[in-house]
């Protein structure tokens, strides 16, 4: 198998994997995809608000990554380069469909909070579901910046590289995103919100 | 909510891909590599080169058939005469340039 003499740590080193992909090793590309697919999908979902569409966009983004890997010079981290491709592909898809206006107008995904379920009984998947519902109610830019900052652990300089947003916009989106996320979670879960923490 | 709490919540908002995501992607890349279509640039360059070649041939035939020595050009009062062979050579050099561009494109792809 491909791993050969490589140690497990080195195997997961991006540069090493990229070199192997450039040599035509599809297994190395598979490892890169496995490593970044979930976070990338989360970023695409922040923009598109639709899991299936985000997954299609992510497929396109990874195909672009595979084709353009030779032009990746390594001046920035591979993750930053990849996320920029994912974000650009997602925004292009969004522009095509002009979904944003539609999302703000419709309220189909969010269940009304008549009687919030007891949070202790909710499984991890359910917690995730409710948090994602709340995230889906945020504006695309706010959800994207929140995820880049808290999920990908990136600083504002890196976020600027990926999104092209200005520093002030990133700060404003972070601030509004935090407040709106709390408001949406409160709306969905009521007092049970404390159990999330 | 403080920073730590927000972070904890957002980290739970990770969306997971479907189980066959990677397999589908790898299959797609494999299929695309097999059914690779020529790029627009490549097709354009080949098409343009062939047009140049055909046009040069046509001009050359026309010159032989009508026994023309010089072609006269007049533009805003300025008159000049050019040898038909030179015109053919110019068109052929366009073909050559285009073909070189095509080769360069292919070489870059190979790298």
Interface residues (C-beta under 8 A of the other chain):
Chain A: X26 X29 X30 X33 X34 X37 X38 X39 X41 X42 X45 X51 X54 X55 X58 X59 X62 X63 X66 X70 X124 X127 X128 X131 X132 X134 X135 X146 X147 X149 X150 X151 X178 X181 X182 X185 X196 X197
Chain B: X1 X5 X6 X7 X8 X9 X10 X11 X12 X13 X14 X15 X16 X17 X18 X21 X22 X24 X25 X26 X28 X29 X30 X32 X111
